[in-house]
Amino acid sequence: MAKRTACILILLLSLSAINTSAQRRKPAPAKPQPQIHATRSDTTIKGTTLEVYQVYQPELKPVVKPELTPSLPPAAKAPTPQQYEVPQQTLFYSYRSMPLRPLALGKDTGHLPPQNYALLAGGNFSTILAEAGLGNLHGDDWHASAYGRYITQEGSLQNQIYRSFKLAGTGTLNTETHLLEACLDINRNIFGRYGYDHDIVHYTLDDVRMKYSAAALTLGARNVQPGPWGIDYHPQLRLGAFDATQGHETTADIYLPATKHLDTSLSLQFAINARLAWTTLGDITESNNVLQFAPAFDFHKDHFSVHLGLYPTVATNAPVQILPDIHASYHLWEQKLSFTAGWQAQRIQNTLQELTRTNPYILPDSNARAQSLRHEVFATSDLAIGKHMNVWGRIAWQRYDALPLFITNPFSDGKDFIVIYDHNVQAFVWGGGIRYAIGEDFSIGAEGTWYNFYQHEFSKVWGEPAVRLKGDAYWRIIQGLQLTAYVEVLDKIWGRNILGQDVEQRGVFDFGAAGEYSFGSRLSVFLRAENLLGHKNERWLGYPSFGFNLYGGLRFRF
């Protein structure tokens, strides 16, 4: 049964394959289709073309205005030390320079005021004054100035004369690496020793004339570019000659300072200083020398600064000594208040020129070859009040070893002084001052110093004023008219007369005034009055001052 059924299936499949093959060989003709009429209904969708338009509009992000705020740059980790070079200033002349004026919206077509001047004046006491200054000598790399002055006066007493001549000049030369300096000073002074009893003794001028002539040449050099190993140096050499009625003297001063800045706060210093003098009195010549090594360091940070120096010093007829130079300062209130304290020591040569500058009436054969040692421990304060006032105060302790004192030559006619030395003078010193200034139109100031000599070998510290006061004022009333005034007081001065007795001197109370009016920028007239009160000032025992002195003249600028 099964076999029969399989045969039937195979036969049917064969017939179906033959029919399919025939249809592929001869396609059958298409039969006509009946026409169909479709009826539209609500579900029929009409063919539609859709056109899509897209418009692009870019949108900008709103910009926020930056807010700028000032801020300091980050601090440098390794600060670089800065060096400042201050050019050498010209000589100070007796006239006042015009104030600087700022430029304002235009080119400055003005000219500098004349820097050269000459004046000639005369007055009572046969006063003749001649003065001149040159301040605008310069080239591309050099500057120079010169100054000269001569004055002569004769008082009412016989042989009461004073004559002085001075000539000075400075110059600088700038090179790529150095600033070269030179200075020449020449002066000659003549005094008459008139401090004797004119009713008893009579002298000619040749008998009592004291003549002092001096000349000094100073040479120096200073680096303007960093030196080897960053060391700054400023060597100086000063050669001098001094001729006096007492004798003559030759000096040589050598200064070799060097500074190394380690950073903006700390610097190291070292110097070799030598002051040499050879004094000849009669047939005897003696040396008077000081050699000093000066190592030190400076520290400055914010409001605090300190200087520490210890100077080994070798001097003629003296052992080796370590002289201190120590002081520290502190500033408060934006530098308006400062305090300074320190300890300093100095060896003074007491050369013949230094002693005669203090007292020109020294006996010609007096001994003037001992040196002095001065110690001082001090404290000072300085206060700036507002923009126009400054006040300062000072206290100190001083000690002098071999302080020169001038006393009248015993059992003489009183016109000569001799020098003696007090080897233990100690004093407490206090002082202060005040100054008020408004620009260059007005200023007034006063200062005073009081000494309490509580320790000394002799009965008095002869010739040393215990009270020293001075003041000055300046007022420019209008353009071209200015007034000045001054006062000086020296009091509590003790001297020793020819009998060896201690005498309190009249002291000094000197008050004066001066005025000057300018006719344009070149010509001016001035008048000066000294010792207006006519006080018989007595700086040295037996030598009264000239009295009231009035002189005036013309000043021409060019």
MOQUIDA-V187506 format. One record per residue. N is the residue number from 1. RES is the residue in one small letter. OMEGA is omega in degrees with one decimal (NA if undefined). Layout:
BEGIN
n	res	omega
N	RES	OMEGA
N	RES	OMEGA
END
This chain:
BEGIN
n	res	omega
1	m	179.4
2	a	-179.8
3	k	-179.0
4	r	-178.8
5	t	179.9
6	a	179.9
7	c	-179.5
8	i	-179.6
9	l	179.5
10	i	-178.8
11	l	179.8
12	l	178.6
13	l	179.6
14	s	179.3
15	l	-179.4
16	s	179.9
17	a	179.7
18	i	-179.3
19	n	179.7
20	t	179.1
21	s	-179.6
22	a	-179.7
23	q	179.5
24	r	-179.2
25	r	-175.4
26	k	-179.2
27	p	-178.8
28	a	-180.0
29	p	-179.6
30	a	178.9
31	k	178.0
32	p	-178.9
33	q	177.7
34	p	-178.5
35	q	-176.7
36	i	177.5
37	h	-178.3
38	a	179.9
39	t	-177.7
40	r	177.2
41	s	-177.2
42	d	-177.2
43	t	-178.7
44	t	179.6
45	i	179.4
46	k	177.4
47	g	-176.7
48	t	176.5
49	t	179.0
50	l	175.3
51	e	-177.2
52	v	176.6
53	y	178.7
54	q	178.5
55	v	-177.6
56	y	175.6
57	q	-179.2
58	p	-179.9
59	e	-179.7
60	l	177.6
61	k	-178.9
62	p	-178.3
63	v	179.0
64	v	179.7
65	k	-178.8
66	p	175.7
67	e	-177.1
68	l	177.4
69	t	-179.6
70	p	178.0
71	s	179.8
72	l	175.9
73	p	179.6
74	p	-178.9
75	a	178.6
76	a	179.7
77	k	179.6
78	a	-178.0
79	p	-178.7
80	t	179.0
81	p	179.8
82	q	178.9
83	q	-179.2
84	y	179.5
85	e	178.0
86	v	-178.6
87	p	178.7
88	q	-178.3
89	q	177.8
90	t	-178.4
91	l	176.5
92	f	178.7
93	y	-175.4
94	s	176.8
95	y	-179.0
96	r	-179.8
97	s	178.3
98	m	179.4
99	p	177.1
100	l	179.2
101	r	-178.9
102	p	174.0
103	l	-177.2
104	a	170.9
105	l	177.9
106	g	-179.4
107	k	179.6
108	d	-178.9
109	t	-180.0
110	g	-179.6
111	h	176.7
112	l	177.4
113	p	179.7
114	p	-177.9
115	q	177.0
116	n	-178.8
117	y	173.2
118	a	179.6
119	l	177.8
120	l	-175.7
121	a	176.4
122	g	-178.9
123	g	178.9
124	n	-171.2
125	f	-179.8
126	s	-177.5
127	t	172.1
128	i	-179.2
129	l	175.5
130	a	-175.0
131	e	179.3
132	a	178.3
133	g	176.1
134	l	-175.4
135	g	-175.8
136	n	176.0
137	l	-176.7
138	h	173.7
139	g	-179.3
140	d	-176.0
141	d	178.9
142	w	178.2
143	h	179.7
144	a	175.7
145	s	-178.7
146	a	-176.2
147	y	177.6
148	g	-177.8
149	r	175.3
150	y	177.5
151	i	175.9
152	t	-179.7
153	q	176.4
154	e	-177.8
155	g	-177.9
156	s	178.4
157	l	178.9
158	q	178.5
159	n	174.8
160	q	-175.9
161	i	174.7
162	y	177.1
163	r	-176.6
164	s	174.9
165	f	-179.3
166	k	176.6
167	l	-177.7
168	a	177.8
169	g	177.6
170	t	178.2
171	g	176.9
172	t	177.5
173	l	-179.1
174	n	172.1
175	t	-178.6
176	e	-173.9
177	t	-173.4
178	h	169.3
179	l	-178.0
180	l	-174.6
181	e	175.6
182	a	-179.5
183	c	179.5
184	l	178.9
185	d	176.5
186	i	177.3
187	n	178.3
188	r	-178.8
189	n	179.0
190	i	178.0
191	f	170.5
192	g	178.8
193	r	-174.3
194	y	-174.6
195	g	177.9
196	y	179.3
197	d	-174.3
198	h	177.1
199	d	-176.7
200	i	-173.5
201	v	177.5
202	h	178.7
203	y	169.1
204	t	-179.2
205	l	179.5
206	d	-179.2
207	d	-172.4
208	v	-178.7
209	r	174.8
210	m	-177.1
211	k	178.6
212	y	178.2
213	s	-177.2
214	a	175.1
215	a	-179.0
216	a	177.2
217	l	-179.6
218	t	178.0
219	l	-179.8
220	g	177.6
221	a	-179.4
222	r	-179.2
223	n	176.0
224	v	173.0
225	q	179.6
226	p	-179.8
227	g	178.0
228	p	-178.8
229	w	178.5
230	g	-177.4
231	i	173.4
232	d	-176.5
233	y	-177.9
234	h	-179.8
235	p	178.9
236	q	176.9
237	l	179.8
238	r	178.8
239	l	-176.0
240	g	175.2
241	a	-177.4
242	f	179.6
243	d	-176.3
244	a	175.5
245	t	-179.2
246	q	-176.6
247	g	177.9
248	h	-170.9
249	e	176.3
250	t	-177.2
251	t	173.5
252	a	179.1
253	d	-178.7
254	i	178.8
255	y	-178.6
256	l	179.8
257	p	175.8
258	a	-177.9
259	t	176.0
260	k	178.2
261	h	178.4
262	l	172.2
263	d	-176.9
264	t	-176.5
265	s	-170.9
266	l	175.7
267	s	178.0
268	l	-178.1
269	q	174.0
270	f	-178.3
271	a	170.5
272	i	-177.7
273	n	178.6
274	a	176.3
275	r	-173.2
276	l	179.7
277	a	175.8
278	w	-174.5
279	t	179.3
280	t	175.1
281	l	-174.3
282	g	-179.6
283	d	-175.4
284	i	176.6
285	t	179.6
286	e	178.7
287	s	-178.8
288	n	-167.8
289	n	174.3
290	v	176.4
291	l	-173.2
292	q	170.7
293	f	-169.8
294	a	171.3
295	p	-178.7
296	a	171.4
297	f	179.1
298	d	176.7
299	f	179.5
300	h	179.9
301	k	179.4
302	d	-174.7
303	h	-173.3
304	f	175.8
305	s	-179.6
306	v	174.8
307	h	-178.6
308	l	179.0
309	g	175.4
310	l	-167.9
311	y	171.3
312	p	-172.6
313	t	176.5
314	v	-177.9
315	a	179.1
316	t	177.8
317	n	179.0
318	a	178.0
319	p	176.3
320	v	-177.7
321	q	174.6
322	i	-176.8
323	l	-177.7
324	p	169.5
325	d	-171.9
326	i	174.4
327	h	-179.6
328	a	-178.0
329	s	175.5
330	y	-176.0
331	h	179.8
332	l	172.3
333	w	177.9
334	e	177.3
335	q	-179.3
336	k	-180.0
337	l	-179.6
338	s	175.5
339	f	179.9
340	t	176.8
341	a	-178.6
342	g	179.0
343	w	-177.7
344	q	177.4
345	a	-175.4
346	q	174.2
347	r	-176.0
348	i	-175.3
349	q	-172.8
350	n	176.9
351	t	178.6
352	l	179.0
353	q	179.0
354	e	-178.1
355	l	179.7
356	t	173.3
357	r	177.1
358	t	-179.5
359	n	-176.2
360	p	-175.3
361	y	-179.8
362	i	176.3
363	l	-174.7
364	p	-176.4
365	d	-179.6
366	s	179.2
367	n	-176.1
368	a	-173.2
369	r	178.6
370	a	179.0
371	q	178.8
372	s	174.3
373	l	-175.6
374	r	174.6
375	h	177.7
376	e	170.7
377	v	-168.7
378	f	172.8
379	a	-178.7
380	t	174.1
381	s	-178.3
382	d	-177.0
383	l	174.0
384	a	-179.1
385	i	-177.2
386	g	-178.1
387	k	-170.9
388	h	-173.1
389	m	177.8
390	n	-179.1
391	v	178.5
392	w	178.8
393	g	-174.9
394	r	170.8
395	i	-176.0
396	a	169.3
397	w	-176.7
398	q	173.9
399	r	177.9
400	y	170.4
401	d	-176.6
402	a	174.4
403	l	-179.9
404	p	177.3
405	l	-177.4
406	f	177.9
407	i	178.1
408	t	179.4
409	n	-175.9
410	p	175.2
411	f	176.7
412	s	177.8
413	d	172.6
414	g	-175.7
415	k	-175.3
416	d	176.4
417	f	172.4
418	i	-177.3
419	v	170.8
420	i	-173.1
421	y	174.2
422	d	-172.0
423	h	177.8
424	n	176.7
425	v	177.9
426	q	-175.8
427	a	166.8
428	f	-175.1
429	v	172.3
430	w	-176.9
431	g	179.7
432	g	-179.5
433	g	179.3
434	i	177.5
435	r	177.2
436	y	-176.4
437	a	173.7
438	i	-179.1
439	g	176.6
440	e	-178.2
441	d	-176.5
442	f	173.3
443	s	177.3
444	i	-178.0
445	g	178.4
446	a	176.9
447	e	-178.4
448	g	178.1
449	t	-179.5
450	w	-179.5
451	y	172.5
452	n	-180.0
453	f	-175.2
454	y	-178.5
455	q	176.1
456	h	-177.2
457	e	-178.4
458	f	-176.5
459	s	179.5
460	k	171.2
461	v	-169.0
462	w	175.0
463	g	-178.8
464	e	178.7
465	p	177.0
466	a	177.7
467	v	-178.8
468	r	-178.6
469	l	174.3
470	k	178.8
471	g	-179.7
472	d	179.4
473	a	178.2
474	y	-179.8
475	w	172.9
476	r	-173.4
477	i	175.2
478	i	178.2
479	q	178.9
480	g	-179.7
481	l	-179.0
482	q	179.4
483	l	176.4
484	t	177.9
485	a	179.2
486	y	174.4
487	v	178.1
488	e	-178.5
489	v	171.6
490	l	-173.4
491	d	-177.9
492	k	178.3
493	i	178.4
494	w	174.9
495	g	176.7
496	r	-175.7
497	n	-174.8
498	i	178.4
499	l	-179.6
500	g	179.9
501	q	177.1
502	d	-176.8
503	v	174.3
504	e	-174.9
505	q	178.3
506	r	179.5
507	g	-176.2
508	v	169.0
509	f	-173.8
510	d	179.5
511	f	-177.9
512	g	-179.5
513	a	179.9
514	a	176.9
515	g	179.6
516	e	178.0
517	y	-176.1
518	s	172.6
519	f	-175.4
520	g	-175.1
521	s	-172.8
522	r	-173.4
523	l	176.9
524	s	177.4
525	v	-177.5
526	f	178.6
527	l	-177.1
528	r	177.9
529	a	-179.9
530	e	-178.3
531	n	-175.9
532	l	-177.8
533	l	179.2
534	g	-178.1
535	h	176.8
536	k	-178.9
537	n	-176.7
538	e	176.9
539	r	177.6
540	w	-173.8
541	l	178.1
542	g	-178.2
543	y	176.7
544	p	-177.6
545	s	-177.2
546	f	-174.8
547	g	-178.6
548	f	-176.6
549	n	-178.8
550	l	176.6
551	y	-178.8
552	g	-178.2
553	g	-176.5
554	l	174.5
555	r	-179.6
556	f	179.8
557	r	-178.6
558	f	NA
END
